[in-house]
Structure formats: C-alpha cells, structure tokens
Amino acid sequence: MLVNNAAFQSTHSAVEELTNDDFDRAFKTNVYASFFLSRAALHQMKPGGSIINTTSIQGFDPSGHLLHYPATKGAIANMTKTLAEIAIEQGVRVNGAAPGPVWTPLIPTTMPKKKVREFGKNTLFKRPGQPAELAPVYVFLASPLASYVTGEIYGVTGGRMPL
C-alpha cells in the first residue's frame, strides 16, 4: 500500500507575488512526488495492493489566494482516476481522499493570521476538521472492504461542496 500525502502551499494576494520557485516547488512536492512514488510502488505491488492519493477540495473548488496549490490538487485528482485504469490491470486499486479545511501544521505556517482565524468556518460544522477525522477514509480505502472501489475520490470536507 502507498499513501501519497505530501503538500506545499503558500498564499498570495496577487499573481505577481507567486514566484517561479513557489510554483515549481508546489508541483514538484504535490504532483511529481505522487507520480514518481506511485510508479515505483506499482513496480513492487501485488494484486490487492492500494494507492491512496491525497487531493483536496481545492482541486474542485479553488481559492484564488492559493493559485498554484489547487492546480496541483486538481492534477492529483485526475492522475488518480487515470492511474486507476492502468493499475487495475495488475490488480492494484487507486483512489483518493479530498479533504476540506483540516487543521495541520501547514495552516498557521502558510496563511495570514486573519485567514487562520477564519479557517474552516466555511464548512457546515463551522470549524476545520482534525487529521483523526480523515483517518477512517484512508483505512477504508486501504482495506479489503474497498475491494470493488477504484478511481474514486472521497470527500472529507465538513459538508463543503462541490465534490
């Protein structure tokens, strides 16, 4: 089993603020890493194996101040679906989890204080999720209970739409 769960993001109020290095870092961390790790894992995996990619609600409902981050998460969602078609030929399932706002160390280190204070209030729960609240989705996707599930993206968004 492989879980791809790396991410880099930074906030910018104008396109001009987004540096080439930030753009490259986001794609290399978020997309390239998922691709190269998945390719290497597929070489080793036996039938019944599972790859779980972490995308984001941002890949489906992007925020302008995160310009490059939603683009990477959309790419991961698409890669999940296309890789599922290829990997199932060797009996490996590929799925994704698309969290909404989840409280991780990434949040206070990559957002302005005002955005941090408001983080997660746009969910039906009016708060961000906690990592432990996402874990059951990953466990399910890795388990034999999901033996007929591939190419799917499971939203864990606190009720935020669309997904």
C-alpha positions in Angstrom: 0.0 0.0 0.0 1.1 3.5 -0.7 -0.4 6.8 0.7 0.7 9.9 -1.1 0.1 12.8 1.4 2.7 15.5 0.8 1.8 19.1 0.2 3.3 22.5 -0.2 1.2 25.7 -0.4 1.7 29.4 0.0 -0.8 32.2 -0.1 -0.6 35.2 -2.5 -2.9 38.1 -2.9 -1.7 38.8 -6.5 -0.4 36.6 -9.3 2.8 38.7 -9.4 3.6 37.6 -5.8 3.8 33.9 -6.9 7.4 33.2 -7.7 8.6 30.6 -10.2 10.3 28.8 -7.3 7.0 28.5 -5.3 5.1 27.3 -8.4 7.8 24.7 -9.2 8.0 23.6 -5.5 4.2 23.1 -5.4 4.2 20.9 -8.5 7.3 19.0 -7.5 6.1 18.3 -4.0 2.5 17.7 -4.7 2.3 16.2 -8.2 5.7 14.9 -9.2 6.2 13.2 -5.9 2.9 11.4 -6.1 3.6 10.3 -9.7 7.2 9.0 -9.0 6.3 7.3 -5.8 3.2 5.6 -7.4 5.3 4.5 -10.4 7.9 3.0 -8.1 5.3 1.3 -5.8 3.4 -0.2 -8.8 6.6 -1.9 -9.8 6.6 -3.7 -6.5 2.8 -4.2 -5.7 1.0 -7.4 -6.0 -2.7 -7.8 -6.8 -4.8 -6.5 -3.9 -2.5 -3.5 -3.5 -3.8 0.0 -3.0 -2.5 3.5 -3.7 -4.3 6.4 -2.0 -3.6 9.9 -3.2 -4.5 13.0 -1.1 -6.0 15.6 -3.3 -8.1 18.5 -1.8 -11.4 20.2 -2.1 -9.2 23.0 -3.5 -8.8 20.8 -6.6 -12.6 21.1 -7.2 -13.5 24.5 -5.6 -10.3 26.6 -5.7 -9.4 29.7 -3.7 -7.7 32.4 -5.7 -5.1 33.2 -3.0 -3.8 29.6 -3.3 -3.5 29.8 -7.1 -0.8 27.1 -7.6 -2.0 24.7 -4.8 -5.5 24.0 -6.3 -3.9 23.4 -9.7 -1.7 20.7 -8.2 -4.6 19.1 -6.3 -6.7 19.0 -9.5 -3.8 17.3 -11.2 -3.6 14.7 -8.5 -7.4 14.0 -8.7 -7.1 13.5 -12.5 -3.9 11.4 -12.1 -5.8 9.2 -9.5 -8.6 8.5 -12.0 -6.3 7.8 -14.9 -3.8 5.7 -12.9 -6.7 3.6 -11.6 -7.3 2.5 -15.2 -3.7 1.4 -15.6 -3.1 -0.1 -12.2 -6.2 -2.3 -12.1 -4.6 -4.3 -14.9 -2.2 -5.7 -12.2 -4.9 -5.8 -9.6 -4.0 -2.6 -7.8 -6.7 -0.1 -6.8 -6.0 3.7 -6.9 -8.3 6.1 -5.0 -8.1 9.5 -3.5 -9.2 11.4 -0.4 -10.1 15.1 -0.9 -10.1 16.8 2.5 -11.7 20.2 3.0 -10.2 22.5 5.6 -8.2 20.4 8.0 -6.1 21.7 10.9 -2.5 20.7 10.2 0.9 22.5 10.8 0.7 23.7 7.2 -2.2 26.1 8.1 -0.6 28.6 10.5 2.7 28.5 8.7 1.3 29.3 5.2 -1.6 31.7 5.8 -2.0 35.2 7.1 -3.3 35.4 10.7 -6.8 36.6 9.6 -7.2 33.6 7.3 -6.0 31.3 10.1 -8.7 32.7 12.4 -11.4 32.1 9.8 -10.0 28.7 8.7 -12.8 26.1 8.5 -15.7 28.4 9.2 -17.0 27.9 5.7 -17.9 24.3 6.5 -21.3 23.1 7.8 -19.5 22.3 11.1 -18.2 25.9 11.2 -14.7 24.6 12.1 -11.8 22.8 10.5 -11.5 19.1 10.6 -8.9 17.2 12.5 -6.5 14.7 11.0 -8.0 11.9 13.0 -11.4 12.6 11.4 -9.9 11.8 8.0 -8.1 8.6 9.0 -11.2 6.3 8.7 -11.5 7.1 5.0 -7.9 6.2 4.4 -8.3 3.0 6.4 -11.4 2.0 4.4 -9.7 2.7 1.1 -6.7 0.6 2.1 -8.8 -2.3 3.4 -10.3 -5.3 1.7 -13.7 -3.7 2.3 -12.9 -1.4 -0.6 -12.0 -4.3 -2.9 -14.5 -3.0 -5.6 -13.5 0.7 -5.3 -11.1 2.2 -7.7 -10.8 5.6 -9.4 -12.8 7.3 -6.7 -12.2 10.5 -4.8 -13.8 10.6 -1.3 -14.6 14.0 0.1 -14.0 14.7 3.7 -14.9 18.3 3.5 -17.1 19.1 6.5 -20.0 19.4 4.2 -18.4 21.9 1.7 -19.4 21.4 -1.8 -18.8 20.6 -4.7 -17.0 17.3 -4.9 
